Amino acid sequence: MKASRNILSAAMALALLTGCSSQPAAPAKTETDTAAASNVLRVGMECNYAPFNWTTTTQTDLTVQISGVDYADGYDVQIARKLADDLGMELQIVKLDWDSLILSLQKDQIDAVIAGMTATEERMKQVDFTTPYYVSEEVVIVRKDSDLANIKNVQELSGKKVQGQMNTIYDDIIDQIDGVQHMPAAETFPASIQALQAGGVDAVTSELPVAIGVVTANPDLTYIRFEAGNGFTDENGDATVSIAVSKDKPELLAKLQAALDKISEDDRNAMMQAAVERQPAGE
């Protein structure tokens, strides 16, 4: 009886297997199919880098909810809102640590990074980028009562303790200063500002809109802009930030670029100015 039952089971299994193999294989999902199914644009950012992005508990017409009690706001959020609207998609902001942003793209946990990220050569090996959505300049933030408050040349920081944020161009450019004491990078930008105020470092590298916001909120600090030839240099001549997208999503990259091209430079500058004025005093 046991043997005949085994034979019957084997025959049924073979029939089932044969029936399944007669069906055509399901076509692989394309990038367009996946996007259409979700219709959600998942955008990653720190939500801790004002005026580009920050976290707030206050809901407004400009914020996007990121948790039960928190909302995201800032220039990056407004750019993301415009792009999602143009694409007819729902916007979801995903709050992530800076070091997790590119990895999250590669794992398809988010669709794009809009987080004040510069398209460096190293990053372009890992992900694709749009053209810049904001162009700024590199500056340093110092204590207003320090002997550095009126420097004119970045080389006057020689011998001083200078810090930038980890894994950003603002940490990399410090080595352009001859004889500088390049301090270990801060995990977050607010942490570097706290170190500056506590006297642990003499200067913090930054980009202009961020520096403006920091100084507005902290009257004990000031920022230094350098004339051409006296400041930092990079291959673009400016601090630019772009939108990052996985190399597996060329169609999404093209759509985001097309939507970005519709936002004029005047509108971008107005959005940044509004973000600087709107950011919380504590950021």
C-alpha positions as CSV (number, residue, x, y, z in Angstrom):
1,M,0.0,0.0,0.0
2,K,2.8,2.4,0.9
3,A,4.6,1.7,-2.4
4,S,1.5,2.2,-4.5
5,R,0.8,5.5,-2.7
6,N,4.3,6.7,-3.5
7,I,3.8,5.8,-7.2
8,L,0.5,7.7,-7.2
9,S,2.1,10.7,-5.6
10,A,5.0,10.7,-8.0
11,A,2.6,10.6,-11.0
12,M,0.5,13.5,-9.6
13,A,3.7,15.5,-9.1
14,L,4.8,14.8,-12.6
15,A,1.5,15.9,-14.0
16,L,1.6,19.1,-12.0
17,L,5.1,19.8,-13.1
18,T,4.2,19.2,-16.8
19,G,1.2,21.5,-16.5
20,C,3.3,24.3,-15.0
21,S,6.0,24.0,-17.7
22,S,3.4,24.4,-20.4
23,Q,2.7,28.0,-19.3
24,P,4.8,30.8,-20.9
25,A,7.3,32.5,-18.5
26,A,6.1,35.8,-17.0
27,P,8.0,38.7,-18.6
28,A,10.5,40.4,-16.3
29,K,9.3,43.7,-14.8
30,T,10.8,46.7,-16.4
31,E,11.7,50.0,-14.7
32,T,8.6,51.6,-16.1
33,D,6.3,48.7,-14.8
34,T,7.8,49.1,-11.3
35,A,7.3,52.8,-11.2
36,A,3.8,52.6,-12.6
37,A,2.8,50.0,-10.0
38,S,3.9,52.1,-7.0
39,N,3.5,55.7,-8.5
40,V,5.5,56.8,-5.5
41,L,8.8,58.7,-5.8
42,R,11.0,57.7,-2.8
43,V,13.5,60.4,-2.2
44,G,16.3,60.0,0.3
45,M,17.9,62.8,2.4
46,E,19.4,63.4,5.8
47,C,16.7,65.9,7.0
48,N,19.6,67.4,9.0
49,Y,21.3,69.8,6.6
50,A,19.5,73.1,6.6
51,P,18.6,75.0,4.4
52,F,18.8,72.0,2.0
53,N,16.8,69.7,4.3
54,W,15.7,69.5,7.9
55,T,13.3,67.8,10.3
56,T,10.5,69.7,12.0
57,T,7.5,68.8,14.1
58,T,5.4,71.6,12.5
59,Q,3.2,70.6,9.6
60,T,2.8,73.2,6.8
61,D,1.8,73.3,3.2
62,L,5.5,72.9,2.3
63,T,6.4,69.9,4.6
64,V,6.3,66.2,3.9
65,Q,5.6,63.7,6.7
66,I,8.4,61.3,7.5
67,S,7.2,59.7,10.7
68,G,4.3,59.8,13.1
69,V,5.4,63.2,14.5
70,D,8.1,64.5,12.2
71,Y,8.0,66.3,8.9
72,A,10.7,67.2,6.3
73,D,11.2,70.7,4.9
74,G,13.9,72.6,3.1
75,Y,15.1,73.4,-0.4
76,D,15.6,69.7,-1.3
77,V,12.1,68.9,-0.2
78,Q,10.7,71.7,-2.4
79,I,12.7,70.5,-5.4
80,A,11.5,67.0,-4.8
81,R,7.8,68.2,-4.6
82,K,8.1,70.0,-7.9
83,L,9.6,66.9,-9.6
84,A,7.1,64.5,-8.2
85,D,4.2,66.8,-9.2
86,D,5.6,67.0,-12.8
87,L,5.9,63.3,-13.0
88,G,2.4,62.8,-11.5
89,M,3.8,60.8,-8.6
90,E,3.2,60.8,-4.9
91,L,6.3,62.0,-3.0
92,Q,7.8,60.0,-0.1
93,I,10.7,61.5,1.8
94,V,13.0,58.8,3.4
95,K,15.2,60.1,6.2
96,L,18.6,58.3,6.1
97,D,22.1,58.8,7.4
98,W,24.4,60.5,4.9
99,D,26.5,57.3,4.5
100,S,23.5,55.2,3.7
101,L,22.1,57.3,0.8
102,I,24.0,55.8,-2.1
103,L,23.8,52.2,-0.7
104,S,20.0,52.6,-0.3
105,L,19.8,53.6,-4.0
106,Q,21.8,50.6,-5.1
107,K,19.5,48.4,-3.0
108,D,16.3,49.9,-4.5
109,Q,15.2,51.2,-1.1
110,I,14.8,54.7,-2.5
111,D,14.5,56.0,-6.1
112,A,16.6,59.2,-5.9
113,V,18.9,61.1,-3.6
114,I,18.1,64.9,-3.3
115,A,20.3,65.8,-0.4
116,G,22.8,68.5,-1.4
117,M,25.1,65.8,-2.9
118,T,27.9,66.7,-5.3
119,A,28.5,64.5,-8.3
120,T,32.1,63.6,-7.6
121,E,34.1,61.2,-9.8
122,E,34.0,58.5,-7.2
123,R,30.2,58.7,-6.8
124,M,29.6,58.7,-10.5
125,K,31.2,55.2,-10.6
126,Q,28.4,54.0,-8.3
127,V,25.3,56.0,-9.4
128,D,24.1,58.4,-12.1
129,F,23.4,62.1,-11.7
130,T,21.3,64.8,-13.2
131,T,22.8,68.2,-14.1
132,P,23.2,70.4,-11.0
133,Y,20.0,71.7,-9.4
134,Y,21.9,74.3,-7.4
135,V,25.2,76.1,-7.8
136,S,26.8,77.6,-4.7
137,E,30.3,78.4,-3.5
138,E,32.6,77.0,-0.8
139,V,33.2,79.1,2.3
140,V,34.4,78.6,5.9
141,I,32.5,79.3,9.1
142,V,34.5,80.7,12.1
143,R,33.7,82.2,15.5
144,K,33.0,85.9,15.2
145,D,35.3,86.8,18.0
146,S,38.3,84.8,16.6
147,D,41.3,86.2,14.8
148,L,40.1,84.5,11.7
149,A,36.9,86.6,11.3
150,N,38.5,88.9,8.8
151,I,40.8,86.6,6.8
152,K,40.9,87.2,3.0
153,N,42.8,84.1,1.8
154,V,42.0,80.5,2.6
155,Q,45.8,79.9,3.2
156,E,45.5,82.1,6.3
157,L,44.0,78.9,7.9
158,S,47.4,77.3,7.8
159,G,48.2,75.8,11.2
160,K,44.5,76.0,12.2
161,K,42.1,73.2,13.1
162,V,39.6,72.9,10.3
163,Q,36.8,70.3,10.1
164,G,34.3,69.2,7.5
165,Q,31.5,66.7,7.3
166,M,32.4,63.0,6.7
167,N,32.4,61.8,3.1
168,T,31.7,65.2,1.5
169,I,33.8,67.5,-0.6
170,Y,33.9,69.8,2.4
171,D,36.1,67.4,4.1
172,D,38.2,66.8,1.0
173,I,39.0,70.4,0.2
174,I,40.6,71.0,3.6
175,D,43.8,69.5,2.3
176,Q,44.2,72.4,-0.1
177,I,45.3,74.5,2.9
178,D,49.0,74.3,3.4
179,G,50.0,73.2,6.9
180,V,46.4,72.9,8.0
181,Q,45.4,70.7,11.0
182,H,42.9,68.6,9.2
183,M,40.6,67.4,12.0
184,P,38.7,64.1,11.9
185,A,35.5,64.6,9.9
186,A,32.2,65.1,11.7
187,E,29.5,62.5,11.2
188,T,26.9,65.3,10.7
189,F,27.1,69.0,9.8
190,P,25.5,70.1,13.0
191,A,28.1,68.2,15.0
192,S,30.9,70.2,13.3
193,I,29.1,73.5,14.2
194,Q,28.9,72.3,17.8
195,A,32.6,71.6,17.8
196,L,33.3,75.1,16.4
197,Q,31.3,76.8,19.1
198,A,32.9,74.7,21.8
199,G,36.4,75.6,20.6
200,G,37.3,72.2,19.4
201,V,38.0,73.4,15.9
202,D,38.9,76.8,14.5
203,A,36.9,76.7,11.2
204,V,34.3,74.6,9.4
205,T,34.1,74.2,5.7
206,S,30.6,74.7,4.2
207,E,28.7,76.0,1.2
208,L,27.3,79.5,1.1
209,P,23.5,78.9,1.7
210,V,24.2,76.6,4.6
211,A,26.6,79.1,6.1
212,I,24.1,81.9,5.8
213,G,21.5,79.8,7.7
214,V,24.0,78.8,10.4
215,V,25.1,82.4,11.0
216,T,21.6,83.7,11.0
217,A,20.7,81.2,13.7
218,N,24.0,81.6,15.6
219,P,25.1,85.2,15.9
220,D,28.3,84.2,17.6
221,L,29.5,82.8,14.2
222,T,30.4,84.4,10.9
223,Y,31.4,83.0,7.4
224,I,34.2,84.0,5.1
225,R,33.8,84.3,1.3
226,F,37.0,84.3,-0.7
227,E,37.6,86.1,-4.0
228,A,38.6,84.1,-7.0
229,G,42.2,82.8,-6.6
230,N,42.1,83.2,-2.8
231,G,39.7,80.4,-1.9
232,F,39.2,76.7,-2.5
233,T,39.4,75.2,-6.0
234,D,37.6,72.2,-7.6
235,E,37.2,70.9,-11.1
236,N,33.9,72.8,-11.6
237,G,35.0,76.0,-9.9
238,D,31.8,76.0,-7.8
239,A,30.0,73.8,-5.3
240,T,27.3,72.1,-7.3
241,V,24.7,69.6,-6.1
242,S,22.8,67.1,-8.3
243,I,20.2,64.4,-8.0
244,A,21.5,60.8,-7.8
245,V,19.7,57.9,-9.3
246,S,20.6,54.2,-9.6
247,K,22.4,53.1,-12.7
248,D,19.6,50.6,-13.2
249,K,17.0,53.3,-13.7
250,P,17.9,55.3,-16.8
251,E,14.3,56.0,-17.6
252,L,13.7,57.6,-14.2
253,L,16.9,59.6,-14.6
254,A,15.7,61.0,-17.9
255,K,12.3,61.9,-16.5
256,L,13.7,63.7,-13.5
257,Q,16.2,65.6,-15.7
258,A,13.3,66.7,-18.0
259,A,11.3,67.8,-15.0
260,L,14.3,69.6,-13.5
261,D,14.9,71.5,-16.7
262,K,11.5,73.1,-16.3
263,I,12.6,74.9,-13.1
264,S,14.2,78.2,-13.9
265,E,17.3,79.5,-12.2
266,D,15.3,82.4,-10.8
267,D,12.8,80.0,-9.3
268,R,15.6,77.8,-7.8
269,N,17.3,80.9,-6.2
270,A,13.9,82.1,-4.8
271,M,13.3,78.7,-3.3
272,M,16.7,78.6,-1.7
273,Q,16.2,82.1,-0.3
274,A,12.8,81.1,1.1
275,A,14.3,78.0,2.7
276,V,17.1,80.0,4.3
277,E,14.5,82.4,5.8
278,R,12.2,79.6,6.9
279,Q,14.6,77.2,8.5
280,P,14.3,76.7,12.3
281,A,16.6,78.8,14.5
282,G,18.0,75.6,15.9
283,E,19.2,74.2,12.6
